[in-house]
């Protein structure tokens, strides 16, 4: 069930918004009446997302841009603002990941993840700034528990997401005087996503092991993350900025035995 917070005619931009958690967030805003722009690097994914979101009767626009391309991101924002006006809510969620120990990782493999997750976040927020509603805009970066919980096989993602969280805090300081709020959401194991299946639960045995590591004894849902995004973007969170908010059923508290250990045997 999704929160009923009215975003009628608000312009919401979701980078990475065509699949998984980010699509779930875009879907939630569309259901609440927002004008939604979804951005991704694959045209087929953008077209599919626009078609699905339009089923709610929402105004939806799709743009194609790779977050690693600074100029392309700028063009995407210019196009979306020409369509729906100033941006009220920005979700930056493009990400890349794979399992590998640092000693076996190539320089390019490390760089790819940092370029998508960290440099890509900079590109999105930097190019968005001139288009954000001032005052009143809310920016939400989608990060990960790896940003504050060390996890084996995740040196690249951990470094990138830690950078995203600190970047969020710095911009909350710098942009706060313009009336812009910035926060991060750190999703835990979210069922039904490709990342969860590949990284944490490729088998039934891995799935059960991962579930037992969560204090609430269940996996998260797309609605769990979407509801948090709706809240953080809403007037109910008008005094929250610079926060990194876990949405993981308490899973980060189990830092001595992170669920990603379950995937270790994949690399044996």
JOSUL-V210027 format. One record per residue. N is the residue number from 1. RES is the residue in one small letter. BURIAL is 1 if it has 16 or more other C-alpha atoms within 10 Angstrom, else 0. Layout:
n=N res=RES burial=BURIAL
n=N res=RES burial=BURIAL
This chain:
n=1 res=x burial=0
n=2 res=x burial=1
n=3 res=x burial=1
n=4 res=x burial=0
n=5 res=x burial=1
n=6 res=x burial=0
n=7 res=x burial=1
n=8 res=x burial=0
n=9 res=x burial=1
n=10 res=x burial=1
n=11 res=x burial=1
n=12 res=x burial=1
n=13 res=x burial=1
n=14 res=x burial=1
n=15 res=x burial=1
n=16 res=x burial=1
n=17 res=x burial=1
n=18 res=x burial=1
n=19 res=x burial=1
n=20 res=x burial=1
n=21 res=x burial=1
n=22 res=x burial=1
n=23 res=x burial=1
n=24 res=x burial=1
n=25 res=x burial=1
n=26 res=x burial=1
n=27 res=x burial=1
n=28 res=x burial=1
n=29 res=x burial=1
n=30 res=x burial=1
n=31 res=x burial=1
n=32 res=x burial=1
n=33 res=x burial=1
n=34 res=x burial=1
n=35 res=x burial=1
n=36 res=x burial=1
n=37 res=x burial=1
n=38 res=x burial=1
n=39 res=x burial=1
n=40 res=x burial=1
n=41 res=x burial=1
n=42 res=x burial=0
n=43 res=x burial=0
n=44 res=x burial=0
n=45 res=x burial=1
n=46 res=x burial=1
n=47 res=x burial=1
n=48 res=x burial=0
n=49 res=x burial=1
n=50 res=x burial=1
n=51 res=x burial=0
n=52 res=x burial=0
n=53 res=x burial=1
n=54 res=x burial=1
n=55 res=x burial=0
n=56 res=x burial=0
n=57 res=x burial=0
n=58 res=x burial=1
n=59 res=x burial=1
n=60 res=x burial=1
n=61 res=x burial=1
n=62 res=x burial=1
n=63 res=x burial=1
n=64 res=x burial=1
n=65 res=x burial=1
n=66 res=x burial=1
n=67 res=x burial=1
n=68 res=x burial=1
n=69 res=x burial=1
n=70 res=x burial=1
n=71 res=x burial=0
n=72 res=x burial=1
n=73 res=x burial=1
n=74 res=x burial=1
n=75 res=x burial=0
n=76 res=x burial=1
n=77 res=x burial=1
n=78 res=x burial=1
n=79 res=x burial=1
n=80 res=x burial=1
n=81 res=x burial=1
n=82 res=x burial=0
n=83 res=x burial=0
n=84 res=x burial=1
n=85 res=x burial=1
n=86 res=x burial=1
n=87 res=x burial=1
n=88 res=x burial=1
n=89 res=x burial=1
n=90 res=x burial=1
n=91 res=x burial=1
n=92 res=x burial=1
n=93 res=x burial=1
n=94 res=x burial=1
n=95 res=x burial=1
n=96 res=x burial=0
n=97 res=x burial=1
n=98 res=x burial=0
n=99 res=x burial=1
n=100 res=x burial=1
n=101 res=x burial=0
n=102 res=x burial=0
n=103 res=x burial=0
n=104 res=x burial=0
n=105 res=x burial=0
n=106 res=x burial=0
n=107 res=x burial=0
n=108 res=x burial=0
n=109 res=x burial=0
n=110 res=x burial=1
n=111 res=x burial=0
n=112 res=x burial=1
n=113 res=x burial=1
n=114 res=x burial=1
n=115 res=x burial=1
n=116 res=x burial=1
n=117 res=x burial=1
n=118 res=x burial=1
n=119 res=x burial=1
n=120 res=x burial=1
n=121 res=x burial=1
n=122 res=x burial=1
n=123 res=x burial=1
n=124 res=x burial=1
n=125 res=x burial=1
n=126 res=x burial=0
n=127 res=x burial=1
n=128 res=x burial=1
n=129 res=x burial=1
n=130 res=x burial=0
n=131 res=x burial=1
n=132 res=x burial=1
n=133 res=x burial=1
n=134 res=x burial=1
n=135 res=x burial=0
n=136 res=x burial=1
n=137 res=x burial=1
n=138 res=x burial=1
n=139 res=x burial=1
n=140 res=x burial=1
n=141 res=x burial=1
n=142 res=x burial=1
n=143 res=x burial=1
n=144 res=x burial=1
n=145 res=x burial=1
n=146 res=x burial=1
n=147 res=x burial=1
n=148 res=x burial=1
n=149 res=x burial=1
n=150 res=x burial=1
n=151 res=x burial=1
n=152 res=x burial=1
n=153 res=x burial=1
n=154 res=x burial=1
n=155 res=x burial=1
n=156 res=x burial=1
n=157 res=x burial=1
n=158 res=x burial=1
n=159 res=x burial=1
n=160 res=x burial=1
n=161 res=x burial=1
n=162 res=x burial=1
n=163 res=x burial=1
n=164 res=x burial=1
n=165 res=x burial=1
n=166 res=x burial=1
n=167 res=x burial=1
n=168 res=x burial=1
n=169 res=x burial=1
n=170 res=x burial=0
n=171 res=x burial=1
n=172 res=x burial=1
n=173 res=x burial=0
n=174 res=x burial=0
n=175 res=x burial=0
n=176 res=x burial=1
n=177 res=x burial=0
n=178 res=x burial=0
n=179 res=x burial=0
n=180 res=x burial=1
n=181 res=x burial=1
n=182 res=x burial=1
n=183 res=x burial=1
n=184 res=x burial=1
n=185 res=x burial=1
n=186 res=x burial=1
n=187 res=x burial=1
n=188 res=x burial=1
n=189 res=x burial=1
n=190 res=x burial=1
n=191 res=x burial=1
n=192 res=x burial=0
n=193 res=x burial=0
n=194 res=x burial=0
n=195 res=x burial=1
n=196 res=x burial=1
n=197 res=x burial=1
n=198 res=x burial=0
n=199 res=x burial=1
n=200 res=x burial=1
n=201 res=x burial=1
n=202 res=x burial=1
n=203 res=x burial=0
n=204 res=x burial=0
n=205 res=x burial=0
n=206 res=x burial=1
n=207 res=x burial=1
n=208 res=x burial=0
n=209 res=x burial=1
n=210 res=x burial=1
n=211 res=x burial=1
n=212 res=x burial=0
n=213 res=x burial=1
n=214 res=x burial=1
n=215 res=x burial=0
n=216 res=x burial=0
n=217 res=x burial=0
n=218 res=x burial=1
n=219 res=x burial=1
n=220 res=x burial=1
n=221 res=x burial=1
n=222 res=x burial=1
n=223 res=x burial=1
n=224 res=x burial=1
n=225 res=x burial=1
n=226 res=x burial=1
n=227 res=x burial=1
n=228 res=x burial=1
n=229 res=x burial=1
n=230 res=x burial=1
n=231 res=x burial=1
n=232 res=x burial=1
n=233 res=x burial=1
n=234 res=x burial=1
n=235 res=x burial=0
n=236 res=x burial=0
n=237 res=x burial=0
n=238 res=x burial=0
n=239 res=x burial=0
n=240 res=x burial=0
n=241 res=x burial=1
n=242 res=x burial=1
n=243 res=x burial=1
n=244 res=x burial=1
n=245 res=x burial=1
n=246 res=x burial=1
n=247 res=x burial=1
n=248 res=x burial=1
n=249 res=x burial=1
n=250 res=x burial=0
n=251 res=x burial=1
n=252 res=x burial=1
n=253 res=x burial=0
n=254 res=x burial=0
n=255 res=x burial=0
n=256 res=x burial=0
n=257 res=x burial=0
n=258 res=x burial=1
n=259 res=x burial=1
n=260 res=x burial=1
n=261 res=x burial=1
n=262 res=x burial=1
n=263 res=x burial=1
n=264 res=x burial=1
n=265 res=x burial=0
n=266 res=x burial=0
n=267 res=x burial=0
n=268 res=x burial=0
